[in-house]
Amino acid sequence: MRAIFVDKNIPRMLGVKALKPLWPGVTTSRLSSARFADLGEIEPPGPRWLRVRNLMCGICGSDLALLQVEATPDIAPAALPGNQRFYLGHEVVSVVTEIGPEVTRFQVGDRVVMDTRFQGAHCLSQEIEPPCRHCQQGNFMLCENASAGVGPRGEGGGWGEGYTAHETELYPVPDDISDEQAMVIEPLSVGVRAALRRLPGPEEKVLVLGAGVIGLTVVQALRALSPQAHIAVIARHEHQAAMARKLGADVIVGRGEDPYQATADITGAKLYAGMLGNRMLLGGFDVIYDCVGSAQTTSDSLRMARAGGAVIMVGIKFAPLKVDLTPVWYQEVDLIGTYAHGMEMWRGEQRHTYDIIIELLRAGNLEAEALITHRFPLEQWRQAIRTSQDKSSGAIKVAFDYRD
Protein backbone atom coordinates (compact mmCIF):
# COMPACT_ATOMS: atom_id res chain seq x y z
CA MET A 1 0.00 0.00 0.00
CA ARG A 2 1.64 3.21 -1.18
CA ALA A 3 1.33 6.46 0.74
CA ILE A 4 2.88 9.92 1.07
CA PHE A 5 3.78 10.99 4.60
CA VAL A 6 5.88 13.46 6.57
CA ASP A 7 7.81 12.52 9.71
CA LYS A 8 8.42 15.02 12.52
CA ASN A 9 12.20 15.07 12.25
CA ILE A 10 13.12 18.52 13.56
CA PRO A 11 16.82 18.56 12.51
CA ARG A 12 15.86 17.47 9.00
CA MET A 13 13.02 20.03 8.90
CA LEU A 14 15.38 22.85 9.88
CA GLY A 15 17.88 21.79 7.24
CA VAL A 16 15.22 21.71 4.52
CA LYS A 17 13.89 25.13 5.60
CA ALA A 18 17.42 26.55 5.31
CA LEU A 19 17.92 25.09 1.81
CA LYS A 20 14.44 25.86 0.49
CA PRO A 21 15.12 29.49 -0.66
CA LEU A 22 18.02 28.23 -2.80
CA TRP A 23 16.53 24.88 -3.83
CA PRO A 24 12.69 24.80 -3.79
CA GLY A 25 12.68 21.17 -4.88
CA VAL A 26 14.38 20.09 -1.67
CA THR A 27 10.96 19.59 -0.05
CA THR A 28 10.38 16.48 -2.20
CA SER A 29 14.01 15.32 -2.34
CA ARG A 30 15.71 12.59 -0.31
CA LEU A 31 16.86 15.24 2.16
CA SER A 32 13.25 15.94 3.13
CA SER A 33 11.34 14.10 5.85
CA ALA A 34 8.54 13.62 3.31
CA ARG A 35 8.36 10.19 1.71
CA PHE A 36 6.42 8.42 -1.05
CA ALA A 37 6.74 4.84 0.12
CA ASP A 38 5.25 1.38 -0.20
CA LEU A 39 4.09 0.35 3.26
CA GLY A 40 3.49 -3.22 2.21
CA GLU A 41 0.32 -5.15 2.98
CA ILE A 42 -1.23 -3.42 5.99
CA GLU A 43 -3.71 -5.33 8.12
CA PRO A 44 -6.24 -3.80 10.55
CA PRO A 45 -4.32 -3.73 13.87
CA GLY A 46 -7.25 -4.48 16.17
CA PRO A 47 -10.76 -5.98 16.32
CA ARG A 48 -12.49 -2.59 15.90
CA TRP A 49 -10.24 -1.49 13.05
CA LEU A 50 -10.79 -1.65 9.30
CA ARG A 51 -9.01 -1.06 6.02
CA VAL A 52 -10.19 1.02 3.07
CA ARG A 53 -9.27 1.55 -0.58
CA ASN A 54 -9.28 5.18 -1.72
CA LEU A 55 -11.46 6.46 -4.56
CA MET A 56 -10.69 10.21 -4.63
CA CYS A 57 -8.74 12.64 -2.46
CA GLY A 58 -8.34 16.40 -2.56
CA ILE A 59 -5.14 18.38 -2.01
CA CYS A 60 -5.54 20.64 1.03
CA GLY A 61 -3.47 23.67 2.00
CA SER A 62 -2.61 22.04 5.33
CA ASP A 63 -1.18 19.03 3.45
CA LEU A 64 0.92 21.37 1.32
CA ALA A 65 2.11 23.29 4.38
CA LEU A 66 3.41 20.08 5.94
CA LEU A 67 4.98 18.92 2.69
CA GLN A 68 6.63 22.32 2.06
CA VAL A 69 7.98 22.46 5.65
CA GLU A 70 6.15 25.67 6.48
CA ALA A 71 5.77 24.60 10.12
CA THR A 72 8.22 25.79 12.74
CA PRO A 73 9.15 23.47 15.63
CA ASP A 74 8.31 26.07 18.30
CA ILE A 75 4.53 26.12 17.77
CA ALA A 76 2.38 24.65 20.54
CA PRO A 77 1.11 21.49 18.70
CA ALA A 78 4.70 20.46 17.90
CA ALA A 79 5.24 19.79 21.62
CA LEU A 80 2.67 16.96 21.60
CA PRO A 81 4.24 13.49 21.45
CA GLY A 82 1.22 12.12 19.58
CA ASN A 83 2.10 14.12 16.46
CA GLN A 84 5.06 12.19 14.99
CA ARG A 85 4.06 11.02 11.50
CA PHE A 86 1.54 12.75 9.28
CA TYR A 87 0.01 10.74 6.43
CA LEU A 88 -1.03 13.35 3.89
CA GLY A 89 -4.55 13.49 2.48
CA HIS A 90 -7.74 13.79 4.52
CA GLU A 91 -10.28 15.08 1.95
CA VAL A 92 -10.81 11.49 0.88
CA VAL A 93 -13.67 9.16 -0.03
CA SER A 94 -12.92 5.46 0.18
CA VAL A 95 -14.53 2.04 0.15
CA VAL A 96 -14.20 -0.46 3.01
CA THR A 97 -12.27 -3.59 1.97
CA GLU A 98 -11.69 -5.36 5.30
CA ILE A 99 -13.18 -5.12 8.79
CA GLY A 100 -12.16 -6.45 12.19
CA PRO A 101 -14.39 -8.95 14.04
CA GLU A 102 -15.81 -6.31 16.42
CA VAL A 103 -16.57 -3.58 13.86
CA THR A 104 -20.28 -2.70 14.04
CA ARG A 105 -20.58 0.59 12.14
CA PHE A 106 -19.46 -0.55 8.68
CA GLN A 107 -19.54 -3.46 6.25
CA VAL A 108 -17.21 -4.36 3.39
CA GLY A 109 -18.27 -2.30 0.37
CA ASP A 110 -19.46 0.73 2.35
CA ARG A 111 -18.16 4.11 1.26
CA VAL A 112 -16.64 6.31 3.97
CA VAL A 113 -14.94 9.66 4.45
CA MET A 114 -12.43 10.59 7.13
CA ASP A 115 -13.96 12.06 10.23
CA THR A 116 -11.15 12.38 12.81
CA ARG A 117 -8.47 10.08 11.35
CA PHE A 118 -6.21 12.92 10.13
CA GLN A 119 -6.53 14.98 13.32
CA GLY A 120 -5.08 12.21 15.48
CA ALA A 121 -6.17 9.81 18.17
CA HIS A 122 -9.01 10.49 20.60
CA CYS A 123 -10.67 8.72 23.50
CA LEU A 124 -12.91 6.53 21.34
CA SER A 125 -10.20 5.49 18.87
CA GLN A 126 -7.94 4.60 21.83
CA GLU A 127 -10.90 2.95 23.60
CA ILE A 128 -10.30 5.02 26.75
CA GLU A 129 -13.03 4.96 29.39
CA PRO A 130 -14.42 7.28 30.53
CA PRO A 131 -13.90 9.62 27.55
CA CYS A 132 -12.81 13.20 28.18
CA ARG A 133 -15.35 16.04 28.24
CA HIS A 134 -14.79 16.96 24.56
CA CYS A 135 -15.13 13.40 23.29
CA GLN A 136 -18.33 13.03 25.30
CA GLN A 137 -19.65 16.06 23.40
CA GLY A 138 -18.53 14.71 20.00
CA ASN A 139 -15.75 17.30 19.52
CA PHE A 140 -13.01 14.71 19.10
CA MET A 141 -10.49 17.14 17.59
CA LEU A 142 -10.23 18.75 21.06
CA CYS A 143 -9.54 15.47 22.87
CA GLU A 144 -7.58 15.82 26.10
CA ASN A 145 -6.15 12.30 25.68
CA ALA A 146 -4.95 12.77 22.10
CA SER A 147 -1.33 12.11 23.04
CA ALA A 148 -1.97 9.34 25.57
CA GLY A 149 -0.44 6.81 23.17
CA VAL A 150 -2.89 4.02 23.99
CA GLY A 151 -3.24 1.24 21.41
CA PRO A 152 -2.28 1.22 17.71
CA ARG A 153 -2.36 4.00 15.14
CA GLY A 154 -3.67 3.86 11.60
CA GLU A 155 -1.30 3.70 8.65
CA GLY A 156 -1.70 5.23 5.20
CA GLY A 157 -3.71 8.26 4.16
CA GLY A 158 -5.67 9.93 1.40
CA TRP A 159 -2.58 10.61 -0.71
CA GLY A 160 -2.14 6.94 -1.42
CA GLU A 161 -3.96 3.73 -2.19
CA GLY A 162 -5.69 3.25 1.15
CA TYR A 163 -5.34 3.30 4.91
CA THR A 164 -6.37 1.65 8.16
CA ALA A 165 -8.55 3.35 10.77
CA HIS A 166 -10.50 2.71 13.94
CA GLU A 167 -14.20 2.54 13.13
CA THR A 168 -14.86 5.69 15.19
CA GLU A 169 -12.53 7.72 12.95
CA LEU A 170 -14.72 7.37 9.85
CA TYR A 171 -18.12 8.60 8.68
CA PRO A 172 -20.53 6.72 6.36
CA VAL A 173 -21.38 8.15 2.95
CA PRO A 174 -25.07 7.84 1.94
CA ASP A 175 -25.81 6.16 -1.39
CA ASP A 176 -27.31 9.31 -2.93
CA ILE A 177 -24.08 11.31 -2.43
CA SER A 178 -21.62 11.10 -5.35
CA ASP A 179 -17.90 10.40 -4.91
CA GLU A 180 -17.15 14.02 -5.81
CA GLN A 181 -19.62 15.34 -3.26
CA ALA A 182 -18.29 12.96 -0.62
CA MET A 183 -14.70 14.05 -1.25
CA VAL A 184 -15.62 17.69 -0.66
CA ILE A 185 -17.57 17.04 2.57
CA GLU A 186 -14.45 17.59 4.70
CA PRO A 187 -13.41 20.96 3.19
CA LEU A 188 -17.06 22.06 3.20
CA SER A 189 -17.14 21.24 6.91
CA VAL A 190 -14.44 23.84 7.55
CA GLY A 191 -16.65 26.53 6.02
CA VAL A 192 -19.80 25.39 7.79
CA ARG A 193 -18.14 25.17 11.20
CA ALA A 194 -16.52 28.59 10.69
CA ALA A 195 -19.87 30.14 9.77
CA LEU A 196 -21.57 28.61 12.79
CA ARG A 197 -18.87 29.86 15.17
CA ARG A 198 -20.40 33.33 14.70
CA LEU A 199 -23.32 33.12 12.32
CA PRO A 200 -24.29 36.60 11.09
CA GLY A 201 -27.84 37.79 11.44
CA PRO A 202 -30.07 39.14 8.64
CA GLU A 203 -28.64 42.24 6.95
CA GLU A 204 -25.33 42.02 8.84
CA LYS A 205 -22.28 42.80 6.71
CA VAL A 206 -19.58 40.15 6.62
CA LEU A 207 -16.21 39.89 4.93
CA VAL A 208 -14.56 36.69 3.71
CA LEU A 209 -10.85 37.47 3.41
CA GLY A 210 -9.37 35.06 0.91
CA ALA A 211 -11.07 33.19 -1.93
CA GLY A 212 -9.16 29.94 -2.07
CA VAL A 213 -11.16 26.79 -1.61
CA ILE A 214 -11.67 27.40 2.13
CA GLY A 215 -12.85 30.96 1.55
CA LEU A 216 -15.25 29.68 -1.09
CA THR A 217 -16.66 27.08 1.30
CA VAL A 218 -17.25 29.86 3.85
CA VAL A 219 -19.09 31.92 1.21
CA GLN A 220 -21.33 28.93 0.42
CA ALA A 221 -21.97 28.18 4.07
CA LEU A 222 -22.89 31.79 4.85
CA ARG A 223 -25.27 32.00 1.91
CA ALA A 224 -26.91 28.69 2.89
CA LEU A 225 -27.10 29.28 6.65
CA SER A 226 -27.72 33.05 6.73
CA PRO A 227 -29.21 33.90 3.33
CA GLN A 228 -29.98 37.55 4.19
CA ALA A 229 -26.43 38.44 5.20
CA HIS A 230 -24.42 40.79 2.96
CA ILE A 231 -21.23 39.00 1.87
CA ALA A 232 -18.09 40.78 0.65
CA VAL A 233 -15.08 38.74 -0.50
CA ILE A 234 -11.44 39.73 -0.99
CA ALA A 235 -10.18 37.72 -3.98
CA ARG A 236 -6.71 37.96 -5.51
CA HIS A 237 -7.39 36.00 -8.70
CA GLU A 238 -10.15 36.43 -11.26
CA HIS A 239 -11.13 32.74 -11.38
CA GLN A 240 -11.57 32.85 -7.59
CA ALA A 241 -13.63 36.03 -7.86
CA ALA A 242 -15.83 34.46 -10.53
CA MET A 243 -16.46 31.39 -8.35
CA ALA A 244 -17.19 33.57 -5.31
CA ARG A 245 -19.83 35.47 -7.31
CA LYS A 246 -21.36 32.19 -8.48
CA LEU A 247 -21.54 30.91 -4.90
CA GLY A 248 -23.32 33.97 -3.56
CA ALA A 249 -20.92 36.84 -2.85
CA ASP A 250 -22.54 40.30 -3.07
CA VAL A 251 -19.32 42.32 -3.49
CA ILE A 252 -15.83 41.39 -4.68
CA VAL A 253 -12.80 43.36 -3.54
CA GLY A 254 -10.19 42.53 -6.15
CA ARG A 255 -6.42 42.67 -6.49
CA GLY A 256 -5.16 46.24 -6.36
CA GLU A 257 -8.11 47.56 -4.35
CA ASP A 258 -7.44 48.95 -0.89
CA PRO A 259 -9.27 46.69 1.60
CA TYR A 260 -9.47 49.46 4.21
CA GLN A 261 -11.09 51.89 1.79
CA ALA A 262 -13.35 49.10 0.55
CA THR A 263 -14.42 48.43 4.15
CA ALA A 264 -15.28 52.11 4.59
CA ASP A 265 -17.22 52.17 1.29
CA ILE A 266 -19.19 48.97 2.02
CA THR A 267 -19.96 49.52 5.70
CA GLY A 268 -19.92 53.32 6.07
CA ALA A 269 -17.01 53.14 8.54
CA LYS A 270 -14.68 56.10 9.12
CA LEU A 271 -11.07 55.49 8.06
CA TYR A 272 -8.14 57.14 9.84
CA ALA A 273 -4.40 57.03 9.09
CA GLY A 274 -1.53 57.56 11.53
CA MET A 275 1.84 59.17 10.95
CA LEU A 276 3.64 55.80 10.83
CA GLY A 277 1.40 54.28 8.17
CA ASN A 278 -0.88 52.56 10.65
CA ARG A 279 -4.60 52.71 9.91
CA MET A 280 -7.76 52.32 11.94
CA LEU A 281 -11.46 52.16 11.20
CA LEU A 282 -14.32 53.23 13.44
CA GLY A 283 -17.13 51.03 12.26
CA GLY A 284 -16.58 48.15 9.89
CA PHE A 285 -17.80 44.62 9.22
CA ASP A 286 -19.94 42.78 11.74
CA VAL A 287 -18.03 39.52 11.18
CA ILE A 288 -14.82 38.80 9.28
CA TYR A 289 -13.74 35.29 8.30
CA ASP A 290 -9.96 35.34 7.80
CA CYS A 291 -9.35 32.43 5.42
CA VAL A 292 -5.64 33.19 4.98
CA GLY A 293 -4.43 33.32 8.58
CA SER A 294 -1.22 35.29 8.07
CA ALA A 295 0.06 37.96 10.45
CA GLN A 296 -0.99 40.64 7.96
CA THR A 297 -4.51 39.34 7.35
CA THR A 298 -5.13 38.76 11.07
CA SER A 299 -4.04 42.31 11.91
CA ASP A 300 -6.07 43.74 9.03
CA SER A 301 -9.16 41.71 9.98
CA LEU A 302 -9.09 42.96 13.57
CA ARG A 303 -8.84 46.57 12.34
CA MET A 304 -11.60 46.17 9.74
CA ALA A 305 -14.13 44.70 12.17
CA ARG A 306 -16.52 47.07 13.94
CA ALA A 307 -16.43 47.58 17.69
CA GLY A 308 -18.03 44.53 19.27
CA GLY A 309 -17.66 42.57 16.05
CA ALA A 310 -15.86 39.27 15.53
CA VAL A 311 -12.96 37.84 13.55
CA ILE A 312 -13.01 34.10 12.88
CA MET A 313 -9.56 32.56 12.27
CA VAL A 314 -10.24 30.01 9.53
CA GLY A 315 -6.94 29.97 7.65
CA ILE A 316 -3.95 28.61 9.54
CA LYS A 317 -0.19 29.08 9.63
CA PHE A 318 2.09 26.54 11.29
CA ALA A 319 4.25 29.28 12.79
CA PRO A 320 4.03 31.96 15.49
CA LEU A 321 2.62 35.28 14.23
CA LYS A 322 3.45 38.87 15.12
CA VAL A 323 -0.02 40.45 15.24
CA ASP A 324 -1.44 43.79 16.43
CA LEU A 325 -4.04 42.67 18.98
CA THR A 326 -4.96 46.15 20.19
CA PRO A 327 -8.43 46.09 18.54
CA VAL A 328 -9.29 43.09 20.77
CA TRP A 329 -9.31 45.37 23.82
CA TYR A 330 -9.69 48.81 22.27
CA GLN A 331 -12.73 47.89 20.18
CA GLU A 332 -13.75 44.72 22.06
CA VAL A 333 -13.42 42.66 18.89
CA ASP A 334 -13.80 38.92 19.50
CA LEU A 335 -11.02 36.79 18.01
CA ILE A 336 -12.44 33.28 17.57
CA GLY A 337 -10.63 30.11 16.51
CA THR A 338 -12.08 27.21 14.56
CA TYR A 339 -10.62 23.78 13.87
CA ALA A 340 -11.92 21.10 11.54
CA HIS A 341 -15.43 19.86 12.41
CA GLY A 342 -17.41 18.34 15.24
CA MET A 343 -20.79 18.90 16.86
CA GLU A 344 -22.77 22.04 16.02
CA MET A 345 -25.88 23.69 17.38
CA TRP A 346 -28.15 24.05 14.35
CA ARG A 347 -31.90 24.63 14.23
CA GLY A 348 -32.16 24.06 17.96
CA GLU A 349 -30.40 20.69 18.11
CA GLN A 350 -26.89 19.21 18.23
CA ARG A 351 -25.78 17.93 14.82
CA HIS A 352 -22.51 16.63 13.40
CA THR A 353 -21.06 19.08 10.88
CA TYR A 354 -21.13 16.35 8.22
CA ASP A 355 -24.85 15.74 8.85
CA ILE A 356 -25.57 19.41 8.15
CA ILE A 357 -23.49 19.37 4.97
CA ILE A 358 -25.22 16.29 3.56
CA GLU A 359 -28.60 17.88 4.22
CA LEU A 360 -27.51 21.07 2.46
CA LEU A 361 -26.03 19.11 -0.46
CA ARG A 362 -29.30 17.23 -0.92
CA ALA A 363 -31.20 20.54 -0.90
CA GLY A 364 -28.87 22.01 -3.53
CA ASN A 365 -27.64 24.71 -1.14
CA LEU A 366 -23.96 23.73 -1.39
CA GLU A 367 -21.87 23.26 -4.52
CA ALA A 368 -19.26 20.50 -4.49
CA GLU A 369 -18.39 19.22 -7.94
CA ALA A 370 -17.75 22.66 -9.48
CA LEU A 371 -14.94 23.21 -6.98
CA ILE A 372 -12.94 20.30 -8.44
CA THR A 373 -11.00 21.84 -11.31
CA HIS A 374 -8.15 19.35 -11.85
CA ARG A 375 -7.70 15.58 -11.42
CA PHE A 376 -4.51 13.49 -11.41
CA PRO A 377 -3.50 9.86 -10.85
CA LEU A 378 -1.26 9.21 -7.85
CA GLU A 379 1.79 8.65 -10.05
CA GLN A 380 1.60 12.33 -11.11
CA TRP A 381 1.63 13.61 -7.51
CA ARG A 382 4.41 16.15 -8.12
CA GLN A 383 2.50 17.68 -11.05
CA ALA A 384 -0.69 17.69 -8.97
CA ILE A 385 1.08 19.61 -6.21
CA ARG A 386 2.56 22.12 -8.66
CA THR A 387 -0.86 22.70 -10.20
CA SER A 388 -2.45 23.20 -6.80
CA GLN A 389 0.16 25.80 -5.86
CA ASP A 390 0.03 27.65 -9.21
CA LYS A 391 -2.96 30.00 -9.04
CA SER A 392 -2.41 31.00 -12.67
CA SER A 393 -3.52 27.46 -13.54
CA GLY A 394 -7.07 28.33 -12.53
CA ALA A 395 -6.97 25.65 -9.84
CA ILE A 396 -9.48 25.71 -7.03
CA LYS A 397 -9.56 22.10 -5.81
CA VAL A 398 -7.03 19.65 -7.24
CA ALA A 399 -7.82 15.99 -6.63
CA PHE A 400 -6.22 12.58 -6.95
CA ASP A 401 -8.60 10.22 -8.75
CA TYR A 402 -7.84 6.55 -8.08
CA ARG A 403 -10.87 5.14 -9.87
CA ASP A 404 -10.51 3.24 -13.15
N, C-alpha and C positions, 0 to 999 in steps of 0.2 A: 504494500500500500504506500504510494508516494504521497509526500506532503512537503509543504514549505513552512519552516518554522524559524524562530529567532530565540537564541539562548541569552539569558542575562549573564553575560561575561563582561564585567565592567572594564577590565584592562583592554580587552579587544574593542569594546565600544568606544573607549576614549581614543584609541589608536585610529579607528576608522573615522571618527569625527575630526581628528587632526588632519587626516589625509584627504577628506572629502572635498575641500575647496580646490585642491590641485588635481584630484582624480575622482570625479563624481561616480564612476563605475565601481569604486571600491566597495560600495554597499552591497553589491551582489558578487563580489570576488571571493576567493578562498580566504582572504584576510578577515572577512566579515563573520559575525556570529550568526548570520542568516544562512540557512541550508535548504537545498532542494534534494531530499533524500528518500530512498526506499526504506520504509520501516519494516518491511517483511510482512508476513501474514499475522495480523493482529487479532487476537481473540478477546471477547468481552472478559474483563478481569474479575467479575463477580456475578452472583446470581441475579442481581437487579440491574445488570448492565446489558447493553446491546450494541450492535454494530450497524452502520449505515453505509450506503453507497451514494455519493453525491450526484445530483442532477444539474444544478446551476449554483453559482456563487458570485456575488458582487465583490468589487474591489472598494474597500472603505478607506477613508482618509486616516483612520486610526491604524489600519494595517500598514499603510504606506509610511506613516510616521515611525512605526517600529522598524520596518524594513530599512528606511533611510536614516536610522539612528538619530532621530530628532530628540529623543528623550535624553535627559541628563540624570546622572545617578543620584543627585541630591534631592529629587522630588520625594514627597511623602510615600507614595505607593511603592517606590523602589526599595523601601526598608522592609517590606513584607516578605517573609521567607516563602510564602506560597506562590509568589510570582517569579518563577525560574525559567520556564520555557513557554513561549507563546506560539501556538500553532495558528498561522494566519488564516483568515477567512471565517467570518461568522454570519454573513448575509447569505445563508445557504439553505437550499431545499434539497432533501435527500429522501431515500427510500430505505426502510428497515430490511436488512438482509439476514440478521441473526439476533436472537434474543436469549437472555439467560432464563433459567428455570423459574425464577420468582418475579419476572417482569409481568405486570398486570395491565399497564397502560397502553401497550402497543402489541401489534402482531406483525409478523413478516409480511412485507408488501405495503405497509402503511407509509404514507409520506409524512415527513416531519421537518420542522425548522428548529434551529437552535433557539433555546430560551435563555438559559444561564451558562451554557457550556463554555463560552468564550470568556466570560467574566471571572471564572474561577469556581472553586469549590464552595459549597454552603452546607448548612446543617443537614438538609435532606440528602444531598448527594454523598455526604460523609456518614449518613445514618446516625447522626448525633441526637440523642434524646436527653433532656427536652431541647427543642430548637430555640435559638435565640429570639429576642423580641421581633427582629426584622423578618426572620424566616417565618415566624408565626403569622405575620401580616402579609406574607407573600412578596416582600421586597428583598429577594434573595441577593441582589447585587450589593446590599448593605450588610451582609452577614458578618456577625462579630466573631465567628469561628472559621472565617475563610482561610486562615493560615494555620489551622490546627494540625493539618497534615495527617488526618485520619483516613485510612483506607487508600485504595488506588486512585489514579488519575487517568482521564481519557487520553488517548493518543490520536493524532491526526487532526485535520481541520478542514475548513471549507476550500482552501487553496490546495486541493489534492483530491484523491480518489474516494476517500471516505474517512470515517473516524469512529471511535468508540465513545460512549457516553452513558452515564447513569440515567435511568428512565426519567428522573425528575428534572433533568437538564434540557429536555426536549418538549416540543409543543406539537400537537397533531394538526395536520393540514386537512381541512374539509375537502370533500370530493369536488365541490363546485368552484374551488379556487384553483386557478391555473398555476403552473410551475413559475411563470414570470411574476404573478401576483404574490405567490408564496415567498419567492426570493426577496421581494421588496418589503415584506412585512416588517423585518427587523429595522431597516432604515426609516420606514414610516413610523415605527414606534418611537423613535427619537423625537420626531416632530410632534407627534401626538402628546407624548409625556411633557415635552417642553411647553406646549400650548396650555396644557392643563395645570402646570405649575403656577401660572398666573393668567387665567383665561380672561381676555378682555370682555368688557360688557358692550352692549349695543352702542354704536356711534363712537366708541373710544378709538383713538388713533394709535396705531402700533407701527413699529418699524422692524423689519427683518433685515439685519445687517449681514450681507453675504447671500449669494444665490447659487452656491454649489448645491449638491444633491440634498444636504441637510437643510439648508435654507429653503429649498423648494418643498421639502416635506413639511416644514413649519408653515409655509404659506398655505399649503393644502389643508393642513390640520386646522389652522385658524379659520379658513373659509368654511370648512365643514362644521366646526364646533361653535363658532361665533360668527354667523353669516353677515351680521350687520356691522361688524367692526370695519374700520377703514385701514387698509393695509398698504404701507409703503415698503419698497424693497430697494436696497442698495445692491446693484449688480454691476460687476466689472466687465462682463463680456456680453455681447449682443445675443448669442444663443441662450444664455442664462436669462437675460431680460425677457426674451420672447417666451420662454417656458414659464417664467414667473407671471407674465400677463395671462397666459393660457390657464394657469392654475388659480387665478383669482386676485392677483395684485391690482390695486387701484392706481398706484403711482410708482414709477420706476425712477430712481436716482442713479444716473449712469456714470460711467467713467468720465472724469474731468469735471463733474459737478461738485460743488462744495457741500458736503453733507450738513455742515452747521447752518449754512444759508438755506439749504433745502428744508431743514427742520423748522427754521423760522417761518419759511413760506407756507409749509404744510400745516403747521400747528398754531401759527400766530405768536410764537414765542419771541422774546426780545433777545437779540444777540449782542454781546459785549466782547471787546478785545482788550487784553492787557498789554503793557509795554513790552513784555518778554515773549510775545506771540501766543500766550495762553488765551483761551477763549471760554466763555461761559454763557449759557442760556438761562433766562428766567422764563419758565414755561417749557414746553417740549412734548415729547411723546408720552402717552400713558404707560405703555409697555414697550420695551425693546428686547428683541431676541438676537443676541450676538452669536451668530453662527460661524464666526471665524475664531474668536477666542484668543487673539493676540493681545499684547500689552496695549497697542495703539487702539484697537477696536474696543477693548474693555474700558479704557479711559474715555474714549469718545462717547461710548454708549451711556456711561454714567453722567456725562455732561449734557447729553442730548435728551435725557429723560426729565420729565417735569418733577417738581417737588412732590414727594409722596408717591412717585411712580416706581416702576420696577424694571430691572435689567435681568434677563434670564441668560445665564452662561450656558450656551448650547455647544458651540465649538470648543475644542480643547487643545491645549499645548502641553507636551510632556516636559515642561521646563518651568522654573520659577519666573514670574513676571514682575516687572517694575511698573506699577499702576498708580495713578492718582486716585485715591479713594476719598478725597475730600467731599465729593457730592453725597457720599453715603451718610455723613453726619450733617453737612451744611444744608442739604436739600432733603434729607431723610429718604433717600432713594434706596429701595431694597435691592440687594444683590443676591440673586437666587441661583443655586446650582441645580443641575439636572444630570442624571446618569442613566443611560440605557432605558430600561422599562421595568414595570412591576405592577403593582396594584394601584388603580386610580379610583377616585370618586367621580362618577359620571351618572347623570340623571338620577341622583339620589341613592345610588348603590355602588358597592365596591366591585370593580371589574378589572380583569387583567387587560393590560394595554393591547395585547394581541386580539382579545375578544372584541374590543372597540374597533380596531382596524378592520377586522373581517366583516363586521357589521357595516362599516362605512364603505368598504369595497363592494359589498353586495348591493348597497344602495346607489352605487355610482358616484359617491361623494369624494372618493380618493382615486387618483390616477397612479397606476403602477407601471404598466408596460411601456408607456411613452417615455419614461425616465431611462429605460435601457437603450442606449445609443450604439453600443459596440459589444461584440461577442467574440471570444477567442477560445481555442482549445488550450488545455493546460500546458502543452508543449511550447506554446507561444507566450509564456508568462512574462518574459522580459518585454516583449512588444506590448502586451496588455498593460503593463505598468507604465511604460512610456506614454501610451495613448491616454491613460487615466490622468497623468500629470500634465499633459500638453493641452491647455485650454483652447489653443487655436485649432485643435482637432474637432471641436464641437462636442466633446465628450461630456456627458452628464453622469450616467452610470455605466461603467464598463463591467462586463460579466464574463466569467468562465462558463462555458456551456459544455458539459460532459456527456450530453445525450447523443445518441447516434443520429 
